Amino acid sequence: MAAEFTSDNIRNIVLAGHGGSGKTTLAEAMLYAAKETSRMGSVEEGNTVSDYHTDEIERGISITLSAMHCTWKGKKINILDTPGFPDFIGETKSAVRVADAMVMTVDASAGVGFGADSAWEFAEEAKIPVLFVLTKVGVEQAHFEETLQYLREHFSRDVVPLEYPVYQNKTLAAMVNILSMKVMTFAEDGSGSHADSADIPAEVQARCLELRTTLVETLAESDETLMDTYFNNGTLTDAEVEIGLRTAFRRRKIYPLFAAQSTKNVGITPLMDFIIDYAPSPLDAPMPVGAGPHDERIALSPNDADPALFVFKTVSEHHVGELSFFRVFAGHVSGGMELVNNANGKGERLNQLFTTNGKNRQDVSTLHFGDIGAVVKLKSTHTNNTLSSKARQLTIPTIWYPAPIADAAVYLKGKGDEAKVSEGLHMMHEEDPTFNVYHDSDTHETVVSGLGEMHLEVIIKRLQSKYGVEVEMKPPRIPYRETIKGSTTTSYRHKKQTGGAGQFGEVHFHIEPWEEGRPVPHPYQVRSEDLESLPYGGKFHFVNSIVGGTIDARFIPAVKKGILETLQRGAFAGYPMTNVRVILFDGKMHPVDSNENAFKTAARMCFKQGVKECRPQLMEPIWNIEVVAPVDAMGDIMSDLSSRRGRILGMDSKGTSQMIKAQIPLAELYGYAARLRGLTQGRGSYTRSFSHYEEVPKEIEAKIVASAELEEVEE
């Protein structure tokens, strides 16, 4: 049975940063230093605590959020290791929602990437403190000073080192603690222990004194009382520095920087000391607020008799089981409690509670306010759900996730597994809200959407592994629209004699584009009219201009229905047609052979025949996109957008990056997420939103129409 920890003895941290910056190795070193594990695993060997999924081991990257913990100085550190690649940034969002501080890893040999920028934004939204860890400082390509300068320019001038690496013969030899002004020499056995000395090497002594002065000045600027003391005394005492650092860090007025070589457990234990001594406990963070049944604000606290917890992650896998990860936001929770899911009103029983280290889990009887744990086999609870007592039903503010930017159509390789695939895809969405699935009524495809091509590949692979189905992804069909630019007058007679009752119906149409305010042309009289909003967009204006009863009134609805069916199927290239006016102005009928089917068929054929004379036009969806990337990548990005028929609308600065606003056809966006990351070495990202439809260029339209005609012949 795992030990219980009271709220004041808990620290919740999220490890964030760009992919490959060392988050997983840092977590591994922390667990080993705290003797939570007996050996340090490595990403290369595929045996780390947090990256335990098969696809993580195969790819050598973190894909899902992993919850771990260790005990240090008698206190519990909950560690949330998150992926750094943009495809899985939703996992970081989930972790930030329940963390009280962020540990941002930055590769000293490679610098900042997109994952760090996103994590910084998430921390700003959540208003949680951030400390930086410069990883891989022991490699030959490490650049401490250059990276420090970049961090100050890129994030904040208040990034202040609390450690300084010392090199001998280009090899990391020790670390200077800027707080104590002592040299830490770390043991070579990987334990993380260090011996301290006041003898700072002469070659770094001046720089360390300068950094100490910068630290004191930054703390003085963060607080008026400290500023007065600093002006009066010329410095701050060690006690004043300690108090000021704790306050400034928690208020996000200083961003401490540490240095580490995680593979050798160098610099890890001072980082853990800082987390325990300076990072906020759940009691130090702002008290959470929930919403009642009528959206009234409900203050939550550790002393609440009625508990509440928030589920920030759900997983369902063979070797893990069904787990819901949660943070306690009110009171405490224990095994056997009965709570209510306020999203659906269904009761849930907390059968077994666990603390986890990757895939390993340990029973715990009670989890107190602010603690993080997991529960098995909740029947109707998913990510973003709140469970609370029946006596006080409330909802914790949910996590906002980034919108999908990549799509693919999913096709079964075999038959008979449709229900299984549908169930699996919807379950994947429940586990990962950044993944969506829907049926496109226009293209009749099952379309999956995510944060990148790799994201979709991982989801589909898990679907196949878990549900035993074979599917493949293809580029989704584009939901083109058809319309007309010209007008015509046409007629069609449907006559069929095959023995017995025959079919007869004749219609005369005037067909033209529909536009708001465009009058019905002379000489047609409006006997009746319907302006119908089409389910796929646009309008259909049907005008009955029959004079003298040439077509009986009971057949008029059949004429309209025939046209609507053709609009839905398309009269040009097989895509829905919009913004059309049809005037029925004449026709003929037979006293015996005319019926609704005959007139519906006549209307369908007449409309298709007339459209060919109305300069039919294929329309394509145009999307707004905003691309954020470093300045040095702008030229390549704009060139690539132009090659994709994109239109640059403008540029603006966003922090130290540049943002391009553009419009681009949806047909050109397939695979763009991967392309953008290739152009920017993983430092670029984009968002998208639908804008409008516009004409397809004639040369492209001809290919689409030819392809549609070929498909029709094959069918």
Summary of the structure (lengths in Angstrom):
residues: 715
radius of gyration: 32.6
end to end distance: 64.6
largest distance: 113.0
contacts: 2434
relative contact order: 0.09
helix: 30%
strand: 33%
